[in-house]
């Protein structure tokens, strides 16, 4: 069924997709803001906080590619609804967690639901709206979804302060119920009738095993030691799983990730940029809320609001940034954006006990947001434009997974590099020292991303035979591919 803009069904489809993706965005903001309170109530160590974030990211990054394929094969509405129901049920379990291990397990379950619903929103819009209305629909979804991202930190902080961090998870249940009702009433089913061959379940499992092993080794090594049997086993499982995954992708007739895409230098470099820059973002945003609450004494609400300028700048400037890249080519923005990000990170080194918001926090987050707005839409457009049109969905999924994996690994590694272990994050002096060291590392990663972008083909967005329709709304699509930035970074 084709839906036309302006009809009741069109409004229902938009409401469904915005509510589903907005639920995941809101949850990410709340978890980020609530992290200090969670750690205090559950007596969590630094490793525990890392796993609370990485458990979700691990499931999301590992499964997002195969989740998109499930929608194409078995129905996009069906897969989206399953994801919403799963996410809502897992959120309730998160809200009922009584220990750090229990919360980590339920966050992994939540990540599975997130992987099922994340690719579904755009896929439903693309398959449901008439071709001439798709751009308008995606633009509305992006703009309204961006508002949800903007209010997320404030809502998250208020929920945490009103009762408990648990309310931040439990609020997802009524949202999920409404979303499922809307989907049943307004969203028509769609699938790709041309899809053939078997799902690459084996590749997905190996990719998940590899990421899990590497993550476990990086998180646990500082506390247990590199010679610990668990750490050594995780290293072997992680490296072995990733190696076999790559080997199978080269040999499979229908691989989860077609290796041929990486033969294009621009595709490879832009994904490399995504990995290092989103690693830097993951590290900074994890520690920023801790630094504000622990070292500067901010309430959860104030800590959430402190980062709001980043989202506002993204909303105001992402469309213009994407349009500029379309006009002049993306290379300049892909080089300059990460460098501006790095400058923002260095400015944030002034965020220390006794620092004022206007004098120290605001300048850093404003420059940080400007760098992000300069880079995100162009890198999304570049990734999609670097491959043939028939691989656009896979390319978007690959870029999304790479962004999540970058954040995942940074959250696992950075506390050890910064000298944070055990419950040292509760000590303002130790946390501030670790915060400053982390900012130096993350700024270096951002600079590396800018250097990688020097090799990007500047003509990649020019009209041509490669991708006649991919560039339709990427300038205005705040959440395409890497979702600008991933939900857990928006707090």
N, C-alpha and C positions, 0 to 999 in steps of 0.2 A: 504494500500500500504506500502510495506517495502522498506526503503531507505538504500542504501549501501554507506559506507564511500568513499569519493573521487569523487563522482558524482556531477554534477551541482546542482541537486535537494538537495543533502546533504548540499552543501555550502549555498544554499538558505534557507534551514530550519534553519541552524545555524545562519545565518545573521538575520533572522526574530526574533528568540528567544533572541539573544544577544541584538538586537536593542530595543526590547520591555522591557526586564528587565533592560537594561542599561539606558533607558529613566527614569524609576522610581528611579534608583540609582542616576543619575545625578540630578534629581529634589530634592532628599533629601539633597544632598550636598549643592545645591544652597540655599535652604530655610535656612539651618543651618547658612551658611556664611552670608546670607542677613538679618538675624533676626534683628540686630541693626538698619540697614537702614529702614527696614519695620516699626519697632517701632517708629522711629523718624518721618517718613513721615506720618504715620497714627495716630500719637500721641497715641500709644497703651500703656496700662499699663502692668505690669508684668502678670496679669491675661489674658490680650489680647494675649501676646506672648505665654503663656501656651496653650491657645485655638488654636492658629494658628498651633502649633505642635500637640496637642492632638486631634484636630478635625480629622486630617488625620489618626492618629494612631487608634482612636476609630473606625472609619469605617473599617479600615484594619483588626484590631484584631477581630472585631465582625463578619465580613462576610467572612473571608478567608476560614473557614471550609466549609461552604455551597457553596462557589464559586468553590472549587475543585469538589464537587459533581455535580454541574451544568455542568462542563466540561465533566465528565464521562458520564452523561446522555444525554446531548444535543449536544455534539461535542466539542472537546478540541480546535480545531482551531476556531470554532464559538465563544466560550466563550472568548478565548484569544483576538480575533479581537474586540469583543464588549468592552472588557476591555481597549484595546489600544485606540479605538475611544472615549470612555467615558473619559479616562484619558486625552487625548489630548484636548477635548472640555472643560473639567473642568479646565485644565491648562490655557486656554485662558480666562475663567471667572476669575480665580485667578489673571491673569495679568491685568485685567480691574477693579479689586476691588478698591473702593474709600473710604472704611472704614474698620475698624477692624471686625465688625460683618459680613460684606459682604465677607471678605477674609476667615473668619472662615467657613462660610457656603460653600463656593466654595472649601475649603480644604477638608471638609467632602465629597463633591461630588467627589473630586479627589481620596480620600481614597477608595470609592466604586469601581472606575475604577482600582485602584491598587490591590484591593482584587480579581478582576476578572482576571487580567493578571498575578499576581504573581505566583500562582500555575501552570499556564499554560505552562510556558517555559519548566520546567523539564518534565511535563506530555507529552508534544508534543515530546520531544526527546525520552522519554522512549517508547512511542507508535509508533514512526515513524521509528527509526533506527533498523536495524537487531540486534538481541541479541548480536552477537559477536562484533558489532561496537558501542554499546551504551556507553561503558566505555570511548572509545576514544572521542565520541561526547560530553559527559558530561564534560570530562576533558578540551576539547577545549572551550566549553561554559563557564566553570568556569574560565579558564585562561584569555580569552578575555574579559569576563565580569569584571574580576578583574582589568584589565587595565582601563576599563571605570570608575571603582570605584576610581582608583588611580588618574586619571586626573580630576575627578569631582570637587574637591575643587578648583583647579586652574581655571578650566573653569567657575565655579560658581563665584569666586571672580572677574574674568575679565569681565563677563557679567554684574555684579552689578556695576562695576566701569565704564564700557564703556557708559552705559546709565542709567539704573535703575534696581532695583530688579525685576521689571515687565518683563524685557527681559528674566530673568531666567525661568519664567513660559511660556512665549510666544514661546520660542525655542522648546518646546515640540510639537507644532503643526506640523511643517515640519517633525520631527522625526516620529510622529505617522502616517502621510500620507505615508511615505516611508515604514514603517513597515507593514501597511495594504496592500500596493501593493505587497510587498514581500510574505506576507502570502497567498494572493490570487493566486500568480504565482507558489509558490514552496511547500507550506505546505499541505499535504493531510489531509482530515478530519479523525478523529478517535473518537471512543466512546467505552464505556464498555457495550457490549450487554447483559451481565449477570445481570446488575443492576436492581433490582426490589424494590417495595415498594415506599412510598411517601417521598418526600423531607421533612426534619424536619424544615420547615419554622418557625413553632411556637417556636422551641428551639432557632433558630437563632435570632428571634425577641426579645425573652426574654433575651438572652445573651447580645444583643446590648443594650437593655433597662437597664439592670443591670450595665453594664460598664459605660453607659452614666450617670446614676444617681450617681454612686460613684464618677466618674470624676468631674461632676458638683459640687457636695458637697465639694470635696477636693479643687477645684480651687476657688470657690466662698466664702467659709466659712471665710478665713482670712479677706476679705474686707467687707463682709456683716454681719458677726457674725453667730454663730452656731444657734441662735434662729430665724434667718430670715426665713420666710415662704418658700422662694424658696429653701434654703439650706435644711430645714427639709423635704420638699417634695422630693427633690433629694435623700436624704438619704433613705427615705421610698421606693421610686421607685427603687433605686439601689439595696438595700439589698433584697427587696421583689422580684425583677426581677431575681436576681442571685439565691435566694433560690428556687423559682419555677422552674428555669432552671435546677438546680441540681435534684430536685424532679422528673421532667419529664424525664431527662436522665436516671434515675434509672428505670422508669416504661415503657419507650418506647421500642417497639420491635426493631426498627431500629434507635437508638439515634444518634444525631450528634456527640457526644463524648461517645463511649462505656465505661461505668464505670469500666468494668472488667479489662481494661488495667492498671488502677491505683492499682490493686491488686498486681502487680509486684513491689516490693520495689525499684528496680533499676530504673524502669520507673518513679516512683513517685519522687524519690530523684533527678534524673537528671533533671526533669522538675522543681523541686523546686530550684535547682541550677540555671537553666536558668532564672527563674523569678527574683531572688534576684540579680544576676549578671547583667542581662540586665536592671534592675531597676537602678543599680549603673551606668552603661554605659550611660543610657538615661539622668540621672541627670548631670553627668560630661560633656558630650558633648554638652548639651544645654547651660551650663554656660561657657564652655571654650571659645567659639567664642565671647560671650559677654565680658568676662574678657580680652581677647586679644585686642578687638577693643575699648572697653570703657576705660579700666584701663591702657592698655599699648600703646594705640594709633595706633594699627595695621590697615592697610587698609584691605578691604574685601579680596583682593587677597592674601595678606600676611597672614591673619588669616587662609585662606583655605590651603595655603601651609604649615603652621606650623604643622598641623596634618597629613601631608602626610607620614611621617615615619611610622605611624601606619599601613596604607594600604600597604606600601612596605614590611614591616615585615610580614604582613599576607600573601602576595603573595609569599614571599620567603620561609616561614617556615610552612605554614598550611599543605601542602602535607606531609612534613617530620613528622610533629606532628601526623597527622592521621596514617601514617605508623608505627610510634613508638607505638602508642596506640594499633594498631592491633597486634603488636609483643609482648608487655609486659603487655597488659591490660590497661584500661583507668583510673583506680583509681588514680594512682600517678599524672597524668597530671591534672585530675579534682580537685585534692586537691591543687597542687602546682600552677596551672594557676591562680585561683582567688587570691591566696596569693600574687603572683607577681603583679597582677593587683592592689591590695590594696597598695602595695609598690609604684607603679607608681603614684597612686592618692596622696599619702602622699608627694612624691617628687614634684608634681604639686602645692603644697601649696606655693612653692617658687615663683610661677608666680604671681607677684605683681608689682605695678607701679615702674618703674626703673629697673626691672629685664631684663637680656639679654636673647636672644634666646638660644645661645649655653650653657650658664651657668645654665639656669633654665628651659626653656621650653623643649628643646631637650632631656635632660636626663629623664624628666618625661614621655614624649610621647614615648620614646624608651622602657622604662621599661613597660609602659602601653601596648604597642604593643606586647612585648614579652609575657606578661601574656595572652593577647587575643589569640595569635597564639598557645600558649600551650594548651588552653582550648577548643576552638571552634570546631575544627574537631572531637576531642574525644567525646564531649558531643552530637554532632549530631549523630555520629555512635552509641553511647550508647543508646540514645532514640530509634532509629530504631531497634537496635538489641535486645532490651528488650521485643519486642512484636512479635507475629507470623507474618510471611511474608505477609499474606493477610491484615493485619492492618497497613502496613508500611506507606501508603499514609495518613491515618488518624493520625497516630502517628506524622508524619512530620508536618501535619497541626496543631495539638494540640501544638506541641513545638513552631511552628512559632507564633501561637496566644498568647501563654504564654509569649514569648519574647516581643511581641508588648505590651501586657498588662502590663508587668513589667515596660517598658519605659513610657507607658502612665501614670501610677500611680505615678511614680517617678517625672515626669515633673509636675504633678498636686500638689504633696506634698512638694517637696524640697524647692521651693522659700519661702514658709511659715516657714518651719523649719529654713531656713537661714536668716529669718527676712527681706526678700525682698518683698516689696509691692508697689502699685501705680507705680510711675515712678522712684523708687529708683535705678533701674538697670542702670540709666544714670549717677549716682553719683559714681565715681571711688572708693571713700572710703567705701561707703555702699556696693557696689558690691564686693569689695575685702574681706570684712568681711564675707559677705554671701558666697562667693566662698570658703573660707577656712572652714567654718562650713559645707558646702555641701560636701566637699572632705572627711572630717572626717566621716560623715554619710555614704557616698558611700563606703569608705574603709571598714567600719564595715559590710556593706551588702556583699561586696566581700568576706570578711573573713568568714561570715556565709555560703556563697556558698561553700567555700572550706571545711568547717566542714560537711556540708550535704553530700559531695562527699565521705566522709570516709565510709559511708554505702553502696556505689555502689558495685555491684558484679563484681569483677575484671575479671572473666572468661566470661563476657557477649559477648565479641567479638571473643571468641574462636570458631573454626569451629564446627558446630553441627547441629542438626535437626531444630533449631528454625528459623534461617535466613540464608539459604545458599547463597543468592544472594544480600542481602542488602548492604554488605560491599564492593561492587565492586569498588567504586571510592570515598568513603567518605573521604579518606585521601587527595584527590586532589580536592574535591568539595568545593570550598570556599564559595558558596552561599547556600548549602543544608540546609534545615530545617530553621535554624534561620538566614541564609544568612550572617553571619559572618562579621560584625554585621549588624543589619538592616540598610537599606539605609540611613535613616535620621541621623544615628550616624557617618557616614563616613566623614563628613566635619570637 
